[in-house]
């Protein structure tokens, strides 16, 4: 043991840690970066929440002023997809949406997952009739047959009956 050091950075005689002062500066810098990132994330989350509220209000109220904000939200979501979901991931999710069926899931689980996947296929669910058909066609065969025989075309009706 050279230079009077014991194991793991402790000096032999006193048992005190020999700490590099540069380490304290690195820790302070990292804490500052973490605080800054946390504030930025909070600001982004607040902006996203505000835009989502405006979009929801526009959808509920049909207010012309809010519809502009809703359009901004749609543009934001599309831009975010490109940035945070590489094209290859988007294509895989689209393919998963196309192949998706109820399988062993209960109807509520199937509906929730289908709704999540539909975000990657907006053109395929733009028309409410297509959305209802997509939901119906992915149901278990016995449920699908019942929905077809009832000639249901409304998504909510199909969901309620399934």
N, C-alpha and C positions, 0 to 999 in steps of 0.2 A: 504494500500500500504506500504509494509515493505521496509526498507532500502532506503528510499528516491526515489524509482523508480515510474515513472508514467506508462502510458500504453505503451505497445508494445516496451519495451526495451529502453525508453527514460527517462533520469533523469528529475525529476521535476523542479529543479531550472533553469537549463540552456537550456533544450530542446535538449541536445546532446545525440546521441546514445551511449550506453555503449556496446562496441563491444568486443567480446572474441577474443584475439589474435590468438587462435588456429584456428579460422575460416579462418583467412587470410592464414594460412599455408595450410589448407585443400583446399582452392580455388586455391592457387598456384600449389599444387600437382595435382589437377584435370586438371588444364590448361596444365600442363606439359604432363600428360597422353594423353589428347586430341591432343596436338601437335604431340606427338610421334605416336599415332594411325593414324593421318592424313598423316604423312610422310610415314608410312608403307602402308597405303591404296594407296597413290600415286605411290609408288614403285611397288606394286602389279599390279595396273592398267597399269602402263607403261610396265611391263613385259608381261602382258596378251596382250596388244596392239601390242607389238613387235612380240609375237608368232603368233597372228592373221594375222599380215602383212606377216609373213613368210609363213603361211599356204595359204593365198590368192595368194601370188606370186607363190608358188608351183603349185597351182591349175591352175593358168593362164599360167604360163611358162612351166610347166612340168619339171622344173629344178631338177636334181637328188639331188643336195645339199640341196635345199629347201624342198624336199620331206621328208628328215629326220626330219626337223623341223616340218613339217606338221604332221608327225607321233607322235612327242612329244606333239604337241598340242592336238591331239586326245586322247592320254593317259591322259593328264592334264584335259581335259574336262570330261572324264569318272571318274577320281579320284575326281574331284570337285562335280560331281553329287552325288557320294556316301557320300561325306562329308556334302554338303549343302542341298541335297534333300534326306531325309530318304527313305528307300526302300518302305515304305507304300505310300509315296507321288508319287514316280516313278510309282508304280503299278496303282495308281488312274489315273495318267496322261496317262499311256498306255491304260487303259480301256476307258478313255475319247477319246483318238485317235481312237480306234477301233470303238466306237459308233458314232463318229463325222460325222455330215451331215451339208449341207449348211443351211437348214432351211430358215429363213427370211433374212439371210445375202446376201449382193451383192457378186458377184464372187471374187472381190479383197479382201474383208474381209474374206471370206471363205478360200481363198488360203493362206492368211497371218496366220490365226489361225491354219490351217492344218500344215503349215511349222513349227510353234512354237511347236505344239504337236508332230510332227514327230521326234523331238529331243529325245523324250522319247521312240521311237520305231525304233531305227536305223536299226535293222534287217529286219523290215517290209518294209523299203523303200530303202534298199541297192541296189536293182535292179531297174534301171530306168523304166522298164515296170511295176513293182509292184507299183512304185510311181505314175505313170500315171493312173493305174487302181484304186488305192486308191482314187486319186483325182476325177476321173470320177464317181466312185460308190457313192461318197458322195454328188454329185450334186443333185439339185432338180430333181424329176422324169422326168419332160419334157425335161430338159437339158441333163440328163443322157441318155434318149432314143435317142436324136439326136446324141450324141457322139457315142453311140453304133452303130447306123445305119450308121454313117460315117466311122466306123471301124478305128477310130483314136487310135494310140498306143503311140504317142509321147506326153509327158507331156506338152511341150510348145504349140503344136498344139491344144491340148484339151483346155488348158487355153485360148489361143487366140480365139478359136471358141466359148467358153462358154461366 
